[in-house]
Amino acid sequence: MKTRSVRRRAGRTGCSVEATLSVIGGVWKPVLLFHLLGGRLRFNALCRLTPNATQRMITLQLRELEADGIVARTVYPEVPPRVEYELTPLGHSLKPVLLSMRSWGADFQAGLDESGVAAQPCEGAEPA
C-alpha cells in the first residue's frame, strides 16, 4: 500500500487560516467531515449523502483527509470489500469549526431567502 506524505500547510503566507483551509478547504471536504461527525460511515453511504459529488471526487477528498490524519479508513477483507471511514481524534477536533460553519451558512441562507434565492438545508447525519 502506498502512503502519501502529509501535505504542506500555509506555504504561501504562514497564516493559520491558510493552514486550516489547506486541510479542510474545498466544496466537498467540509460536507464529508460534517457527515462523519455522526459516526463511522461506509463509502457508499457518504456517496448517497453527497449526491452531487462524483465517486471519484469523494475518493480523492477522502484520501487527502486520510493523508492529513483527519479521517481513518478501515478496509474489511470481505467480498465485496467493505470500506468504512471515521474521524480521528484530530478530525473530531474540527467539530466546533464545522458546527460554526453550519450555523453561519444557515444564517447566510436565511438572508438569501429574503432576497428570493432558495436555500438548501444541510441534510444527513446530525452530529452527536
Salt bridges, closest charged atoms under 4 A:
GLU64 OE1 - ARG7 NH1 3.81
GLU64 OE1 - LYS29 NZ 2.64
ASP68 OD2 - ARG7 NH2 2.98
ASP68 OD1 - ARG9 NH2 3.08
GLU78 OE2 - ARG82 NH2 3.13
GLU84 OE1 - ARG40 NH1 3.65
GLU84 OE2 - ARG82 NH1 3.16
GLU86 OE2 - ARG40 NH2 3.29
GLU126 OE2 - ARG102 NH1 2.53
